[in-house]
Amino acid sequence: MKAFFNKLLFFAFVFVLLNFNWAQAQIVKWDSTYRPGKYVELVAKFKADQKSKKDFVFLGNSITAGTDWAKLLDLPQAKNRGISGDITFGVLERLQDVIDGKPAKVFILIGINDISRNIPDSVILRNYKSIISQIRKGSKKTHIYFNTLLPVNSAFEKFKNHYGKDEHILWLNDQIRKFAAKNVTVIDLYPNFIDQDKHLRAELTKDGLHLIPAGYQVWADFLKKSGYLTER
């Protein structure tokens, strides 16, 4: 009887251990400390750059970094503060430099790399709110513009960690649109870039994630016709 009880206890222990390991495997890991390879170098470069209260700061990741905003918009005061691969935690870490410059406007597009790195939507949203509150606290006259996330296109098969997560993009965009009620200007880019299947329009991208000049022109035209660059 004792031997049977010991055997039963052993199997129960193995069962619990296997279930614990399975549960651990289901937990998606994410890292808030990740910073792109050129992060430190670019942050130092941005800090050394001359600042003005007339600046229009474009803040984000590689999608923001991929064009010359001053030339594209014919706005000498446009400053590119995009860092390829950056996430919301990286933006928060370097945000004080933007705030210290007291720019006239800040245009924010960030979050797709967070999604690719499995950072929970609720954490991304919390970071969005922190970005807004920190700018408001440190630079009260800066007008905040928050862009909705762009779609992706998995047909290119180049950024697989970014694909198959459309529900996260849609949910975060819904939350971003709610910022309009908090005196943040929401720039709803998403509808301008989707095809009939709600993917990033193939003619505007080179890899299903990043934009080509035609894509940036769609963005620029939308900013101009919507009056975001001229409103005070």
C-alpha positions as a printed Julia matrix, in Angstrom:
232×3 Matrix{Float64}:
   0.0    0.0     0.0
   2.84   2.35    0.9
   4.61   1.57   -2.38
   1.4    2.32   -4.31
   0.98   5.62   -2.42
   4.58   6.63   -3.17
   4.12   5.81   -6.84
   0.91   7.84   -6.92
   2.69  10.75   -5.24
   5.51  10.53   -7.79
   3.14  10.66  -10.76
   1.27  13.56   -9.21
   4.55  15.45   -8.8
   5.53  14.78  -12.43
   2.08  15.93  -13.59
   2.36  19.2   -11.65
   5.91  19.76  -12.91
   4.91  19.22  -16.55
   1.98  21.57  -16.21
   4.19  24.21  -14.59
   6.69  23.97  -17.44
   3.86  24.21  -19.98
   2.49  27.3   -18.26
   5.95  28.88  -18.24
   6.26  28.21  -21.97
   3.01  30.05  -22.6
   4.3   33.24  -20.99
   5.52  35.52  -23.77
   8.74  37.21  -22.73
   9.49  40.83  -23.53
  12.29  43.24  -22.74
  11.85  46.93  -21.9
  15.63  47.49  -21.86
  16.23  46.75  -25.55
  17.88  49.64  -27.43
  18.96  49.6   -31.1
  22.67  49.4   -31.95
  23.0   53.08  -32.88
  20.75  54.34  -30.09
  23.5   55.88  -27.91
  25.26  57.45  -30.89
  22.08  59.01  -32.27
  20.88  60.27  -28.9
  24.23  62.05  -28.46
  23.91  63.51  -31.96
  20.4   64.77  -31.25
  21.52  66.36  -27.99
  24.3   68.23  -29.79
  21.93  69.5   -32.47
  20.84  73.12  -32.21
  17.3   73.57  -30.91
  14.65  76.22  -31.37
  11.18  76.85  -30.0
  10.04  76.94  -33.63
  11.06  73.32  -34.24
   8.68  70.66  -35.52
  10.04  67.42  -34.05
   9.25  64.11  -35.75
   9.74  61.46  -33.08
   9.72  57.71  -33.64
  11.45  54.69  -35.12
  12.79  53.75  -38.57
   9.54  54.76  -40.29
  10.11  58.3   -39.04
  13.88  58.1   -39.6
  13.45  57.08  -43.24
  13.02  60.52  -44.79
  14.33  64.06  -44.62
  11.32  65.86  -43.16
  12.71  69.34  -43.75
  13.05  68.65  -47.48
   9.89  66.59  -47.81
   7.72  69.26  -46.21
   9.8   72.26  -47.26
  10.08  73.15  -43.57
  13.6   74.06  -42.39
  12.44  73.8   -38.78
  11.46  70.12  -39.15
  13.78  67.9   -37.07
  14.03  64.14  -37.53
  14.22  62.3   -34.21
  13.58  58.83  -35.54
  15.8   55.92  -34.47
  15.56  52.67  -36.41
  14.35  49.82  -34.2
  13.28  52.04  -31.32
  10.44  51.17  -28.96
   8.3   53.26  -26.61
  10.69  52.69  -23.72
  13.53  54.08  -25.83
  11.49  57.15  -26.72
  10.72  57.75  -23.05
  14.41  57.44  -22.19
  15.39  60.16  -24.67
  12.28  62.3   -24.39
  13.77  64.87  -22.0
  16.07  66.17  -24.73
  13.03  66.88  -26.9
  11.23  68.53  -23.98
  14.23  70.7   -23.12
  14.11  72.2   -26.62
  10.5   73.39  -26.05
   9.55  72.71  -29.7
   6.44  74.2   -31.27
   5.16  70.8   -32.33
   5.96  67.12  -31.77
   4.73  64.47  -34.21
   4.84  60.99  -32.66
   4.71  57.61  -34.41
   5.93  54.7   -32.29
   4.84  51.22  -31.27
   5.18  48.79  -34.17
   8.52  47.48  -32.86
   6.98  47.09  -29.4
   4.32  44.89  -30.99
   6.98  42.86  -32.83
   8.8   42.33  -29.52
   5.64  41.13  -27.77
   5.4   44.07  -25.4
   1.79  43.94  -24.14
  -0.67  46.4   -25.64
  -1.54  47.72  -22.19
   2.12  48.54  -21.53
   2.49  50.28  -24.9
  -0.62  52.33  -24.15
   0.73  53.23  -20.73
   3.95  54.43  -22.36
   1.97  56.5   -24.87
   0.23  58.24  -22.0
   3.55  58.79  -20.23
   5.02  60.39  -23.36
   2.07  62.77  -23.57
   2.08  63.65  -19.87
   5.83  64.27  -19.77
   5.71  66.6   -22.77
   2.77  68.47  -21.27
   4.51  68.82  -17.93
   7.88  69.93  -19.31
   6.88  71.95  -22.38
   3.37  73.3   -21.93
   3.25  75.23  -25.21
   4.29  72.28  -27.39
   1.45  71.03  -29.57
   1.32  67.21  -29.49
   0.38  65.26  -32.62
  -0.03  61.49  -32.23
  -0.11  59.32  -35.35
  -2.0   56.07  -35.59
   0.19  53.09  -36.44
   0.66  52.13  -40.06
  -0.45  48.71  -41.34
   2.07  46.06  -42.42
   2.08  43.72  -45.42
   3.11  40.11  -44.8
   3.28  39.31  -48.54
   6.86  40.63  -48.52
   7.92  38.01  -45.92
  10.79  40.15  -44.6
   9.75  41.14  -41.07
   7.96  38.07  -39.76
   7.95  39.27  -36.14
   5.82  42.21  -37.28
   3.29  40.11  -39.18
   0.17  38.34  -37.95
  -0.39  40.93  -35.23
  -2.92  43.17  -36.93
  -5.29  42.98  -33.98
  -2.67  44.73  -31.83
  -2.28  47.53  -34.39
  -6.06  47.96  -34.58
  -6.52  47.98  -30.81
  -3.74  50.52  -30.23
  -5.06  52.72  -33.02
  -8.48  52.73  -31.37
  -6.83  53.85  -28.14
  -4.78  56.52  -29.91
  -7.94  57.96  -31.46
  -9.31  58.45  -27.95
  -6.44  60.85  -27.21
  -8.37  63.47  -29.2
 -10.64  63.88  -26.18
  -7.55  64.82  -24.13
  -6.54  67.77  -26.29
  -4.03  65.78  -28.33
  -4.25  66.12  -32.11
  -4.64  62.64  -33.56
  -3.31  62.15  -37.09
  -5.11  59.08  -38.41
  -2.54  57.84  -40.92
  -3.75  54.23  -40.97
  -6.68  54.61  -43.43
  -4.42  56.38  -45.94
  -2.08  53.39  -46.2
  -4.35  50.33  -46.33
  -5.35  48.32  -49.38
  -8.64  46.46  -49.83
  -7.38  43.69  -47.51
  -6.33  46.2   -44.85
  -2.64  45.6   -45.5
   0.02  48.22  -46.16
  -0.35  49.24  -49.8
   2.3   47.36  -51.76
   3.11  50.33  -53.99
   4.12  52.4   -50.95
   6.6   50.0   -49.34
   9.8   48.13  -50.15
   9.49  45.37  -47.57
   6.01  45.38  -46.05
   7.02  47.62  -43.15
   9.09  50.6   -44.29
   7.96  53.28  -46.72
   9.45  54.25  -50.08
   9.38  57.88  -51.28
   5.86  57.41  -52.66
   4.72  56.4   -49.17
   6.27  59.45  -47.56
   4.61  61.6   -50.19
   1.2   60.22  -49.17
   2.08  61.09  -45.57
   3.28  64.59  -46.48
   0.24  65.32  -48.64
  -2.06  64.24  -45.81
  -0.27  66.5   -43.31
  -0.49  69.45  -45.67
  -4.12  69.07  -46.74
  -5.23  68.49  -43.15
  -3.61  71.71  -41.97
  -1.5   70.09  -39.27
   1.61  71.97  -40.36
   0.06  75.43  -40.39
  -2.33  75.4   -37.44
  -1.27  77.18  -34.29
